[in-house]
């Protein structure tokens, strides 16, 4: 017995099975593609050990403090490693020797800036000598914050730092100060100097502290869209440039004076018009952070000192930012145009969904904390745009050559595929007419 077409679908030549087939196809798309977004965060807590924090004790390691037996540094290091070395779902703390950095604490800061590690705890070379001097001489100028440093770089990835690194560092400081106090008081009591009225109060409590050094702070807050959610619009604008320009392309493709436009000329025109359109659109996109006060002309500054909005290219930073967005928009837009020609409407909407989700998942979230499956994200366009934007806006460690190189790779491959995609689109148009 044949199925009777549903009356509301009959005029389209469809049956109920056609509708349900499409619905289940969309359901499968939801399960497979939308899962990419949740999957990138699925093992975050288990992968926190991939975030590395160095602990480097310079106490008594260099002149003129190398003739003093270090006391403070070893105690602090022991407390840290005892409490955090075996902790689960926590960044990994690694004890490093000062010789690994040629006894130079600035080399540790440089390593943090170069993103070899997420943060570092540095016990200063004068930790023991300064505290002992405060006890013996009664100097009121003693500052507990001169004992140690905590160095990090929040502009590298503000979400990871605020969610995992900085809370761990705060917990570390609290435990060290809490546990060091009783030990220090006991040491003072044992040598009979506890009741010496010359000892400044701060040398007894808290006696030690940590100076926090954020080499590249994430600021101002209005910069957030430029390195996160706002970049979704870069994809969408690049995608919708194609249907808006198609009527112009079709007009040119019609016969003029009885002679059609050559296919090669038409392909060249479409590519060049895309480059020009993306060039202009990316300029206006880049104007938005400039209009809202994000600096684009600050000097780069030292890589081992705190610099607020140290633009990597000084007064040329806006031009570099514009070029990054232009190449990024082209790398995001040309693949979308190719796919739109190959699969056509309405299936191109599924491509846009996949393109947005795959780029957002790998561009806005730390791949260090993602499952290994997501390693392909390092070559996805938006990841390189985000990384390059952070370098330009905040002066973070530069991989701008790699960023542009990957984006140009996407552009090059898209150009090579463009004639084939156009040929498929023409073949489908002719078949439809027949």
Secondary structure, 3 states (H helix, E strand, C coil): CCCCCCHHHHCCCCCHHHHHHHHHHHHHHHHHHCHHHHHCCCCCCCCHHHCEEEEEECCCCCCCCCCCCCCHHHHHHHHHHHHHCCCCCCCEEEEECHHHHCCCHHHHHHHHHCCCCCEEEEECCCHHHHHHHHHHHCCCCCCHHHCEEEEECHHHCHHHHHHHHHHHHHHHHHHHHHHHHHHHHHHHHHCCCCCCCCCCHHHCCCCCCEEEEECCCCCCHHHHHHHCHHHHHHHHHHHHHHHHHHHHHHHHHCCECCECCCHHHHHHHHHHHHHHHHHHHHHHHHHHHHHCCCCCCCCCCCCCCCCCCCCCCHHHHHHHHHHHHHHHHHHHHHHHHHHHHHHCCCCHHHHHHHHHHHHHHHHCCCHHHCCHHHHHHHHCHHHHHHHHHHHHHHCCCCCHHHHHHHHHHHHHHHHHHHHHHHHHHHHHHHHHHC
